[in-house]
Amino acid sequence: MKASFSATLTGSDSPIAGIAKPTSSFGSKNTWQFQSMDDSLHLVIAMDQEGHWQRITGTEPYLSGWTEELGEQIQKHN
């Protein structure tokens, strides 16, 4: 089973620290959620059939670069 890990996303003002963990809540085998330590950001991403990370849901406002940034960290973790 895939394990949770500490992840950091690039915020507009400062880095956003949190935990990335696998989830099966959205029916995809490769779906992950990120929850920031201060609970200000929640992001769920999944890999599509072509191998690209897609945002499923999350808080607003949202920076589009977070999807790829989190996806890269997940791939390095695995």
C-alpha positions as a Markdown table, in Angstrom:
| # | Residue | x | y | z |
|---|---|---|---|---|
| 1 | Met | 0.0 | 0.0 | 0.0 |
| 2 | Lys | 1.2 | 3.5 | -0.8 |
| 3 | Ala | 2.2 | 5.6 | 2.2 |
| 4 | Ser | 1.5 | 9.2 | 3.1 |
| 5 | Phe | 4.3 | 11.7 | 3.0 |
| 6 | Ser | 5.2 | 15.3 | 3.7 |
| 7 | Ala | 4.8 | 17.5 | 0.7 |
| 8 | Thr | 5.2 | 21.2 | 0.0 |
| 9 | Leu | 3.5 | 23.3 | -2.7 |
| 10 | Thr | 4.6 | 26.7 | -3.9 |
| 11 | Gly | 2.2 | 29.3 | -2.7 |
| 12 | Ser | 1.9 | 32.8 | -4.0 |
| 13 | Asp | 3.3 | 34.3 | -0.8 |
| 14 | Ser | 5.2 | 31.3 | 0.8 |
| 15 | Pro | 5.5 | 27.5 | 0.6 |
| 16 | Ile | 2.5 | 25.5 | 1.8 |
| 17 | Ala | 3.4 | 22.5 | 3.9 |
| 18 | Gly | 1.1 | 19.5 | 4.1 |
| 19 | Ile | 0.6 | 15.8 | 3.9 |
| 20 | Ala | -0.1 | 13.9 | 0.6 |
| 21 | Lys | -1.8 | 10.6 | 1.0 |
| 22 | Pro | -3.5 | 8.1 | -1.4 |
| 23 | Thr | -7.2 | 8.0 | -1.4 |
| 24 | Ser | -9.8 | 5.6 | -3.0 |
| 25 | Ser | -12.7 | 8.0 | -2.4 |
| 26 | Phe | -12.9 | 9.0 | -6.1 |
| 27 | Gly | -12.7 | 5.5 | -7.7 |
| 28 | Ser | -9.3 | 5.9 | -9.4 |
| 29 | Lys | -6.4 | 3.7 | -8.5 |
| 30 | Asn | -3.9 | 6.5 | -8.6 |
| 31 | Thr | -5.7 | 9.3 | -6.7 |
| 32 | Trp | -4.0 | 11.4 | -4.0 |
| 33 | Gln | -5.1 | 14.2 | -1.7 |
| 34 | Phe | -3.0 | 17.0 | -0.2 |
| 35 | Gln | -4.1 | 18.6 | 3.0 |
| 36 | Ser | -2.1 | 21.6 | 4.2 |
| 37 | Met | -0.9 | 21.7 | 7.9 |
| 38 | Asp | -3.0 | 24.8 | 8.5 |
| 39 | Asp | -6.1 | 23.4 | 6.7 |
| 40 | Ser | -6.2 | 26.3 | 4.3 |
| 41 | Leu | -5.6 | 24.1 | 1.2 |
| 42 | His | -7.1 | 20.7 | 0.2 |
| 43 | Leu | -6.3 | 19.3 | -3.3 |
| 44 | Val | -7.3 | 16.0 | -4.8 |
| 45 | Ile | -5.5 | 14.9 | -8.0 |
| 46 | Ala | -5.6 | 11.7 | -10.2 |
| 47 | Met | -3.5 | 10.4 | -13.0 |
| 48 | Asp | -5.5 | 10.0 | -16.3 |
| 49 | Gln | -5.1 | 7.2 | -18.8 |
| 50 | Glu | -2.4 | 9.2 | -20.7 |
| 51 | Gly | -0.3 | 9.5 | -17.6 |
| 52 | His | -1.1 | 13.2 | -16.9 |
| 53 | Trp | -2.2 | 14.5 | -13.5 |
| 54 | Gln | -5.6 | 16.1 | -13.3 |
| 55 | Arg | -7.3 | 18.1 | -10.5 |
| 56 | Ile | -10.4 | 16.3 | -9.2 |
| 57 | Thr | -11.4 | 18.8 | -6.5 |
| 58 | Gly | -10.1 | 21.1 | -4.0 |
| 59 | Thr | -10.3 | 24.5 | -2.3 |
| 60 | Glu | -10.4 | 27.8 | -4.1 |
| 61 | Pro | -8.5 | 29.9 | -5.0 |
| 62 | Tyr | -6.3 | 27.3 | -6.8 |
| 63 | Leu | -3.0 | 27.7 | -8.6 |
| 64 | Ser | -2.9 | 25.5 | -11.7 |
| 65 | Gly | 0.7 | 24.6 | -11.2 |
| 66 | Trp | -0.1 | 22.8 | -8.0 |
| 67 | Thr | -1.4 | 19.7 | -9.9 |
| 68 | Glu | 1.9 | 19.1 | -11.6 |
| 69 | Glu | 4.0 | 20.0 | -8.6 |
| 70 | Leu | 2.2 | 17.6 | -6.4 |
| 71 | Gly | 2.2 | 14.9 | -9.1 |
| 72 | Glu | 6.0 | 15.2 | -9.4 |
| 73 | Gln | 6.4 | 14.8 | -5.7 |
| 74 | Ile | 4.1 | 11.7 | -5.7 |
| 75 | Gln | 6.1 | 10.1 | -8.5 |
| 76 | Lys | 9.4 | 10.8 | -6.7 |
| 77 | His | 7.9 | 9.3 | -3.5 |
| 78 | Asn | 6.8 | 6.2 | -5.2 |
